[in-house]
């Protein structure tokens, strides 16, 4: 009986000791913020699921449309730590599909292997806007390729992690939290939509991790955080350019504005345009919510004409682009059309067709605006075709992070460098510099839809002389 009691006591003591040891390890890890690293076999954890399905350094394919057997073999090799095989397979994959930025980022990362590197992430809406995501990734991949081929950042190469946030604020916040927790990540390119940026910036700020969006334009983001910058001009700039064109070039003063009340970007552009038009002596006669369940393109255009509108302004976001294009078709060239940057898409040329000819759209950059610039030539050589403003401004965001890492390769150092009033670095769309608000200090480019064969749709966007 005594031996049984002694055995029970020993077992109890052992269990208590193991429990204390486990608690101690958990406490130490939480205090020291031990994190997984961005090596080939990393597995990030998200609340409610594994982020391994959403984050990749080349160890998994995130864009299904660009999948091939060779590329799959490359990702498997990288995940297993066979970097030489991974690089060879990614190279072969790119020979078959040179226009694949995910593959090029994978190749660059495979060549780095486990060597010391500086890491940035790019957060894109692959699940909801794969084409827009590819455009952004091309800009990041091009900048990464150029800096690594030039010897890296003071001899240290740049590694890129791709994250799919689906353009969903809730998912994007979880992705942001995971990137913040990984101390290797020193900067982020993204997010995409203004609503997603507004949701995630507080997470990035708390983790003192800089995010530079090449897409988000809402005026609400101006001065929103010391850790948020953008290489795209705000809606304040675009709206004033459109209003000025309407009043001065078109010599028209009355407008109807179509927008989406559920989109922060769309609301922002609409409000800024209405204000700019009013300040210039014009008037907005009608505001139409594209998200209204009872929305009718025919009735809306008819009402705009009856009320005396001379111009239809399409401040649609990506989610309401189809409805905006219905307005274009119903309008049948009766009223002049103006639009925000989300109208700058192949779909507008394809669906809008002849009815879209003459539409003027405000975009941050156009490939033909500065024919002597080096970026258009370099991007054509790399991708085998023209790129658009989303690629150019993603390239600029990456170049800004590279310039900051060259000066001070820490999270706080990146923020301090970008916030310095004297900061500037060459970019695709001119010199990159930021205002104290974090906004890009730059103008926009107006483009017009004309007949043409360059896009393959029968119509092209061309720069408007300003």
N, C-alpha and C positions, 0 to 999 in steps of 0.2 A: 504493500500500500504506500509505503514511504517512497519507493522507487517510482511509482506511478505519479505521485504528487510532484516529485522532483522533475520527472520528464515533462509533465504538463507545464510546470513553472518555466523550464528551459524553452519550451516551444513558444510560450506566451512572450517571454523576453525576446526571443528571436523575431517574432512577428512585430513587436513594438519597435525593435531596432531597425528592421527593414522599413517599417512605416516612417520612422523618423528620417532615415536615410533618403527615402523617396521624396518626402516633403522638403528636405534640405536641398536636394538636387533641383526640384521644381522652383524653390525660392531663389536659389543661386542663378538658375537660368533666367528667371524673370527679372532679377535685379541686374544681371549682366546683359540682358536682351540678346541672348544667343539666338542667331538666326540662320536659316539655311542659306547657302551661297548659290551664286549663279553659275555653277559648273554644269557639266553635261547632264548629270543625273538629278538635278535639283527637283524637289517636289514642294511647291508652295501650298500653304493651307489657307482656305477661305472659310469663314463661318458659313456653315450650311453646305459645304462641299469642297472638293479639291480644286484649287486654281490651276493645277497642272494641265487642265483642259483649256485654260485661257491664257497661259503665259508660256512663251517659248523663246529659247536662245538658239533655236535650230534643231532642238531635240524632239520636236513634234510639229506636224503640219496643222496650221490654223486656218488656212484658206483652201477649202476642198476643191475649188475650181482649178487650182494650180497643182494638183496632185499627179504624180507619175510614179511608176515603179522605181525608177532610179532615184527620184527625190525621196521616196519613202525609205529606201535603203540608206540614203545619206543621213536622214534623221535618226534612224536606228543606230547607225555607226557612231554618230555624235553622242547619242544618249548612253552608249556603252563605253564611251571614252576613246574610241578608235578614231582619232581626229584626222589622221592621214587618209583613211578610207573615206571618211565623211567629206573632206575637202575634195577628193577626187570625184566622188559621186555628185556633190553639189555642182562641181564644174561641168560634169557631163550633162546634168539636168539643165543647166543654164545654156549650154550649147544648143539644146533642143527648144528652149523657151527663154530667150535672153531678156524678155520683158517681165521677169518674175522677181520682184524685190524681196519677197520672203526667202527665195532661194539664194539671192546675193547676200543677204544678211546672214543666212546660215553658213555660206561659204566663208565670209569674213570671220565669223565667230569660230568656225572649225579651224581656220588657220591660226587663230590665237591659242586655241586649246586651253590648257590650264595655266598659261603664262599670265603674268601680272597684266591687268588691263583696267581701264576706267569704264564704268558701266553706266549707260543711260537706258531708259525704257521709252517705248512709244505706245500710247494707248489709243486704239482705233476701233471703230464700230464694225468689225468684220461680219458679225451675224446679221446686221441690219443694212449695212451699206458696204458690200465687199468692193465695189469699184472705187468708192471714195477712199476706202482703206488702202487699196493698192496705190492710189495717187499719192497719199501721204507717205506710205512706206518707200516709194521710189525716191522721194526727196531725202529721207533719212538714210536710205541705203547708199545713195550717191555721195552724200557728205561723209559717211563712214568709210566708203571705199577710197575716197580721195585722201582723207587724213591718214589712213593706214598705209596706203601706198607711198605717202610722203614721209613715212617713218614714225607715224603716231604723234601723240601729244607729248613732246619732249622725250621721245623714244618709247612711249607706252601706248599700245594700240587701244582703240575704242571698241568696246563690245556693246551690242544692242540687244535688248530683250523686247519682244513683241507681246503686247497684251490686248486681248479682245474684250472690250467693255460693252459691246452691243449697243452703244449709245444710250444705255439705260442708266439713269442716275443711281439706282440702288446697287446694281452690279458694279458700276464704275467706282462707287465709294468703297466697295469691298476690294476691288483691284487696287485702288489707291492705297488702302490700308496695308495691303500686302507688300506693295512696292516701298512704302514708307518703312515697314518693319525690316526690310532687307537693307542693311547698312552699305552694301556695295553700290546700290543705285544712287547716283549723284545728281540726276536730273531726269525730267520727263518731257517728251514732246507729246502734246495733247492737253486736254481731251478735244473732241470734235464739236458737238453742239454746245451752245451757250448754256442751256439748262444743265448739261452734264458738268460743265466747268463750274457753274455756280454751286452744284451739289458737292463736288469733290475738292474744290480749293481749300475749304476748312480742314479737310483731312491732310492735304499736303502741307498746309501751314503749320498744323500741329506737329507734323514730323519734320518740319524745316526742310522740306524737299521742294525745289523749284519746279513748276510746271510752265511750259511755254506752249500756248495753243496757236496753231497756224490757221485755225478755222473760226473760233468763237468770236463774235463781233458785238454782242449785246453791250449797251452802254452801262448796264448794271455792273459789269466787270471792271470798269475803270476805277482804279484805286481800291479794288476789293480786297487785295492782300499783297503784302510785301513779297510773297512767294509766287505770285502769278504775273506772267508777262504774256504778250502775244505779238506775233509777227504780222498779223493782219490788222489793218486799220479798223477802228470801231464803226458802228452804224452811224455815228454822228458825222463822220467824214463821207461815207457813201451816200447818205440821205441828202446832204448838202450839195454833192456833185450832181445827183439826179434832179434835185429841185432847180438848181442853177441851169442845167441843160434845158429843162422844160420851159423855164421862164425866158431865158436868153436866146437859146438856139431855136427852139420850137415856137417861141412867142405865144405860148398858151398859158392860161392862168387857172383853169378849173380841172380838178381831178377826182377820180373815184379810186379808193385804195382797197385792195384785196389782201387779207392777212389771216393768220391763224392765231386765235386768242390763246391756244394751248401751247404755243411756242414762245419762249423768251426772246429768241432771235427775231422772230417775225413781229412780235409786239414792239420790240425795240426799234426795228427799221421803220415800221409804220408810224410810230410816235415821232421819231426824229424827222421823217419826211413831212408829216403834217405840220410840224413846227417850222421847219425850214421853208416850206412853201408859203406859210402864213407870213413869216418874216420878210419874204421877198415880194409880198403883195399878191400872192395867189390864194386859192381857197380849195379846201377839200370838201366836196359836196356830199360824198357818200363813203362810208366805211363798211366793207362786206367781210364777214367772218367765214372763212372757208371751212372751218370746223363745225359750223352750224348744221345740225342734222337736216334742216330744211333748205340747205343751200341749193340754189338752182343757177347754173351759169347763164342760161338764157334770160331768166327773169332779172338777174343782177345786171347784166349788160344793158338790157332794155331800160331798166330803172336809171342806170347811169346816164344813158343818152337822153332820156326824158328830163332828167334834172339839169342837163346842160353841161355834163362833164366833157372835156376835150381830150383827156388822157386817162388811160387805165394803168395804175401802178400795181404791179404784182410783187408783194412783199411775202411771198410764200416761202415755207421751209421745205426741206426734202420730203417730209411726210405729206405735204399738200401740193406737191409739184403737179401731180396728175390733174387735180382740180384747177390749178392755175392754167394748165395747158388746155383744159376744156374752155376756159374763158377766152384764151387766144383763138381757138377754133370758132367759137360762137361770135366773137367780135368781127371776124371776116374783114379785117383791115379798116374798119370804120373809124376807130379811135386809135390814136398813137399809143404804143405800149412801152412802158418802162419796167425794169425789174431789178431785184436784188441778186446777189451772187449765186443763190441756189438755182436760179434759172440758167446759169452757165453750165450746161450739161448736154451731152450728145442727145439725150432724150428730147430736149427742147427743139433741137434741129429736126429730129426724126418725126416727132409727133406734131409739132407746131407747123412744120413744113412751110408752104407758101404763105400761110396766114401769119407766120412769125417774122417775115421779112420786114426789116425796119425797126424791130424792137431794139431798144437800147438798154444794156445791162451794166451795172457797176460792179467791177471786179478789182481785186487788189493788184493784179499783174496779168499781162498778156505776152505771149512769146514773141510777138512781132512789134511790141511797143519800143524795144531798144535792140534793133538788129545787130548792133556792134558788140553787144554783151557776150561774154564767154559762156555763160551758163546754158543758153539754148543750144549752142554748138556741142558742148560737152554732154548734155542730156540726150541729144539725138544720137551721138556716138554710142552712148551706154545702152539706151533703151530701144534704139532703132525706130524712133518716131518722136512726134511732138509731145510735150508734157503741158499741163495746165497750171493754173495759179496755186492749186492745193499742193502740188509737188514742189513748186518754187518756194512757197512759204514754209513748207515742212523742212526743206533744205536750209532755209534761213534760220529756222528755230534750232536745228541741229548745229549749224555753224555758230550760233550764239552760245550754245552750251559748250562747244569745243573751245571757243575763245575764252570762256570763263574758266574752263578746266586748265587751260594753259597758264592762266594767271594764278589760280588757287584751287586745286582739285579736292575740295571738300564741299559738303552741302552748304555750309555757311559762307564759304568762299565764293561759290557760284552765285549765291544771292547777292552778296555784297558787290561783286564785280558787275553784274547786270544792272544793279541799282545805281552804280556810279554814273553821275551825269556825263562823264568824259568817255564812257564806254561806247565803242563802235566796232563793227567788223564787217568786211565785205560779204554781200549776200547775192542771191540770184536776182532779187528785185531792187538792187541798190544797196546802199549802206544800211546796216541794221543798227538802229539806236532806239532807246526807249525813253518815253516821257516819265516824269515822276509817278504817274498813275499806273505805269506798267504797260501802257499802250504803245504801239509802234508809231514812231514819228515819221509818217509817210502819207502819201495821197493815194487815190484810187485811179483806175483806168476805166474809161467808158468804152464799151464795145458794142457794135451793131451787127445784127444778123443780115447777111446778104447772100445772094446766089453764089455758089462756089463748090469746088470738088475736093478741097483739102481734107475735110472731115469724113468724106465718103458718104455723107447723108444728102448731098445736093445743096447744102447751105453751110455757111461758115460764120463764125464770130470774127470780126475784124476791128482793129482799134479805131476809135473816133478821134479825129484831130481836135485837140483842146487848146 
